[in-house]
Amino acid sequence: RLDALMAAGEGIEDSGPADDRGLIEEDLQRVAHLARPAAGHAPVLNHAQAVLVTGATGFIGRYLLRALLASSVATITCLVRAASADSARARVLSALREIMSADDLAAQAHRLICLPGDLAEDGLGLAPETRERLARDIDLIVHNGALPNMVLPYPMLRKANTLSVLPLLDLMTRGRAKTMHFVSTLAVVPDERAPVALPSTAFMPPIALESGYSLSKWVAERLLEDARGRGFDIRIHRPGAVIGDSITGYYPALDATNCFLHLCHDVHAIPEQVEHVLSSLVCVDEAADQMLAVLEAPAGDTHLCHVVSRAAISALELRNGFAQAGRMVEIVSALDWAARVFAMLEQRPDHPAGWLLPSIQERDPLDFALAPQDGPHAPCAGEAEDFSERLGRSLAWLSTVWDASTQTGTQEPKE
């Protein structure tokens, strides 16, 4: 089966460990054991009564949750990795306090139900009776949860990032008819296919199979595409490189884009070809708005959505963004930029962005980030505004974190 998928190019055995191939072969068969989905017409968000959300405490997740709280849905159940219901609720409320006013949160918190669970455990770490209640009551699933680790291999990520779709699909086989919205990543899409939002069945796994995270999302998409072929109502969202809030700049995620910008900040330089890296940026609140629009759209519109900004970011715009944040940087060649990064990391081996070093050493200095994307997506809020201004707010928010990390050697989210 996997050989057939790879017929258009090299197979997994040429790009990754043999053990990964065996696991993928095994995992791709798992949907065949599921029952058919529950009969009926699944409601869109505006007509849903109860929503199940995973990953609500993450960077994108908290913005999605805020958007859901602004909708008419009656209850929102959050599956949270925690030891107890009280701990789960505390984590969710703590995440929302970062982006909501105390009054707004107090007015909406009664609609939240927080369940302790774990995506990496069988049955989501939930008791059978809890799963039955969810199957009976919910009518929409937003599966945003994942282990967003860019270093671990597929075997260590598959339970949380890939196999977690299976118990959620199982919830869709009984009770109310349901739609699942799965938050994937644009990293699953090969560069040559980037302009079109094709299903994952149309292309091979990510070229960089050493990226266990993108591979885990690709396999999850394949499972969901197979489920869709069996009648399940599935929508897939592929965010690009998500940066901070377009208004406040809030950006606590220690991800590849954050680290790339951090390196530019610390070496006072940006590579001149940066438009090939940063043209798929999207502010986190705008990403949530785009995804919410898909949650509200009828089933016939599209089942794939690239969540990106339509603004291409040039080196000049990035330099302007840094200037807005009070940091002067120069535009240099990619080789010069990489040389500066290597020299800086030799002096600061514990740099928070140091984990990107192998990617920079093994590939073109820009190759570890996302290529330009132009798939179907909803319009961005504030699209007419110079995107460098929105990026500048993220850079300004991050500057205090980065400057502090120079002293401590660690990067912690700013309160």
Order of alpha helices (4+ residues) and beta strands (2+ residues): alpha-alpha-beta-alpha-beta-alpha-alpha-beta-alpha-beta-alpha-alpha-beta-alpha-beta-beta-alpha-beta-alpha-beta-alpha-beta-alpha-beta-alpha-alpha-alpha
